[in-house]
Amino acid sequence: MAEPVARTPDAEDAKDVKVVLSTASVYPESTATAFEIAARLGYDGVEVMVWTDPVSQDVEALRRLSDYHQVPVRAVHAPCLLITQRVWSTDPWVKLQRARDAAERLGASTVVVHPPFRWQRQYARDFVSGIWRMADETDVRFAVENMYPWRYRDREMLAYAPEWDVTKDDYRHFTIDLSHTATSRSDTMAMVDRMGDRLGHVHLADGKGSAKDEHLVPGRGDQPCAELLERLVHTGFDGHVVIEVNTRRAMSAAEREADLAEALAFTRRQLAAAARTVPTDRGVSRLSRMPDTLSGS
């Protein structure tokens, strides 16, 4: 088994940025396994992906796991994948209400939500105003996640509405997912700039621009994972960094755990390095692009 990732004095300087494990990162293992691994490796909490695993849908079961392993639930990912269309409800607004209720009961600060599929026409028409309305009713953040066009060979399908690039619409909070920026072939840091101080949540992964949503371990692709982490520290980011990687090809539980330990070590190492160079004046905008001398570019 992988060893817990030790905290260093420098890592303590960046302690306000919690490094969290998505329960999706252990698939095809269970939600319960994610709590166990998060505790063993020393993650600061979990993000619960609500999907077909019954435990992920059961708030009391999640509370028991959190209490037993002493691993807090930091975020709830609403069931908005193709395979979760019938989880909790077929009504997407009911799904979001239940995700908010789960977050409130579990003490999580964030609900992650994808933009609607294009064929969810009424939901898509009302989505932006509806998310604002729900955000006004709770202290929980509804952080809308960037997505990507679906590609097959030389064809492209725009599967999300109003937009897969969520910065084209007005939301109170955003989630940036670096596997999705790789898949969409977006300029990641430019998207972060557009999100500005509304960036409330990060899904840290890597990618190489494949049409497939790769979710590689950070450092194994071409995404600016280290640059983003530096930016978060330098700008006083107050959300969570969630490791959301694909370990489905792991040949054993030990290999899966080693990947998750590597992802955690990479993230804490980059946060600690950034903490050593925090500028004395962070400027007016929390998430404006840092000068070259600070960003390492």
BELJOJO-V180310 format. One record per helix or strand of 3 or more residues. SS is the DSSP state (2 for helix, 1 for strand). FROM is the first residue (numbers start at 1). TO is the last residue. Records with the same first field share a line. If there is no record, write none. Layout:
# BELJOJO-V180310
SS=FROM-TO ; FROM-TO
This chain:
# BELJOJO-V180310
2=9-13 ; 23-26 ; 31-41 ; 54-57 ; 59-69 ; 82-84 ; 92-106 ; 121-135 ; 166-168 ; 178-184 ; 188-198 ; 225-234 ; 253-275 ; 292-295
1=18-22 ; 46-49 ; 73-77 ; 110-114 ; 141-145 ; 150-152 ; 155-157 ; 173-177 ; 199-204 ; 240-243
